[in-house]
Amino acid sequence: MGRIIFYEDRNFMGRSYESSSDCSDMSTYLSRCHSCRVESGCWMVYDRPNFQGKQYFMRRGEYADCMSMMGMTDWIRSCRQIPMHRGSYRMRIYERENFMGQMMEVTEDCESIMDRYHWSNGCQSCHVMDGHWLVYEQPQYRGRMFYFRPGEYRNFRESMGMSSMRFMSMRRIMDSWY
């Protein structure tokens, strides 16, 4: 079970809200959120309610100024706990939307889809069978990141709400991160 504490102001000041589960809209508890402490577990935080907008991965530690540390243009509005996964990791990635084009099955981290599979446009759809993954829009785990849990992701533009969405690298969320 994870635990995260959010604070209205930077440096853990102001009113606080503690959570041990998903929260789709923190405005019920805080007028804003600029810092947090992750006591346990791994979390995704979002700059919009209902798990929308830019996503940021957080694990145990202190985040005294989320705005500057993560480059956020707004404060944290919602959070989702990432359950610990013990077992295999497996994801099928597809070169194009709707599971079209070349397909590869991935069971480990990949720094660059372009280098490993020679896909110049990255991955544009996937099916996560096992494990929890962070995917990145640029090689070497850079750029915007997204959390993928088991399920089908046919069209990143629709599921992520972004035009021309693709990813170029991915990494497993390992139990050692907890």
N, C-alpha and C positions, 0 to 999 in steps of 0.2 A: 504494500500500500504506500503510495507516495504522499508527500506533503509539501505544499508550497505556500509561502506567505507573500502577499502583495502589499505594497505601501503606496499611498497617494503621492508622496514626494520623493525626490532623490535622497540617497543615503539613508534609506529605511526610516524616514520621518513621516509624520502625519498619520492619519487613520490607516488601519491595516485590515486585511481580509485574509483568512486562512482557508485553504481548500485541500481536500484529499480526494477530489473527484473532478470531473469535467464541469466547467462553468461556461455557459453560452453567452452570458451578458453580465459583466462585472459592474456595470453602472448601477445595478441594484444595491451594491455594497460599497462602492467607492465612486467618487466623482471623477477620478482620474487614477492612473497607475504609472509611476515612473521608476520604481525599483522593486526588487523581490529577492527572496531567499528560497532556494530549493533545499529543503531539509532532507528529502529522500525522493527517489524515483526519477524518471525522465518525463519531460513535459514539452508540449508544443504550445507556444503562446501566439496569439493573433492580434493584429492591430485593428480588427473590426469585430463586432459581435457575431455570434453564430458560427464561429470557427472559419471566418472569411478573412480575406486580405493577406497581407504579408505574414509569413510564418517564421518562427524562430525556435530553434531547438535549445532546451535548457536542461542541464543535469545538475547534480548536487553542487552547490556553490552560492556565492553572493553576487548579485548584479545591482550595484549601487546606482547606476544611471543607465537604464535600459535605452533611453533615447540616443545617447552618443555611442554606447557600446555596440548596439545593433543597427545603428543608422535608421532608427524608426522615425517616421515623420509624425506619428501620433502615438498615443500611449497604448498599453496592453488593454484589450477589451474582452478577450475570452481566452480560455485555456483548456487543453485536453491532456489528460494523463496517458502516457504510452505504457501499455502493460508489458511486463517483463516476458520475454519469450525464451524458452529453453527448448532447443530442438534445431531442426534443419532450417535453412533459409533457401527459398526457391522463388524465382520470378521469371516469367517469360516476357521478354521485351520485343517490341515490334517496330520496324522501321517507319511505318506509317500508321495513321489513325485507323480505328476499327479493326485492329489486329491484322492489318494488311502488310504486304511487303515481307522482307526477310524476318525470321524469328530466331532468337537465341534464348537459351535457358541459362540463367545466371544463378550461381549459388554463393558467390563471394563478391567483395567490393570491386568496383571498376572505376579507376581514375579517369579513363577517357574512352568513351564508346567509339569515338572516331579512330583512335589508335588501335584498340583491340579488335573491333569488328569492321572498321573501314566504312562506317555510316556517317557521311558528312553532315546529314541533317539530324543526327542524334536519334533518340527514341521518341516516338509520338503516341504510343499506346502500350499498355502492359497489363499483365495478369499476375498479381502477387498471390502465390499459393501458400507460402509459409514465411513467417517472420515479419518483422517491421523494418522499413527501409526509409532512409533519407535520400531523396534524389535532388540533383542540382542542375541548374540550367547551363552551367559551364563545366569544362573539364577541371580536374584536380579539386573537386568539391568546393567550387566557388560559385558566386552568384546566388540568386534566390534559391531557397531550398523548400522542399515540400515533403510532408510525411505521408507515406503510403502504408496502409495496413492491408491485411489480406482482402482481396476483392479484385474486380475488373475495372480498369480505367481505359475505356474505349477512345475517349476524345478529351485530351487535357484541356482544350479550350473550353469545353462545356463543364467539365468537372472542376476545373481550377478557376474558371472565369477569366481566362487570359487569352489574348489573341496570339497566334503563332507559338504556342507553348510546346516545348520539347525539352528533353533533358539529355545531358551529355556525360554525367557521372552519377554513381550511386554508391551508397555505403549501408551496411547492415547496422541496426541498432543492437549492439551486443549486451548481454547481461552483465559484463564487466563494467559497463558505463553507469550502472545503478549504484 
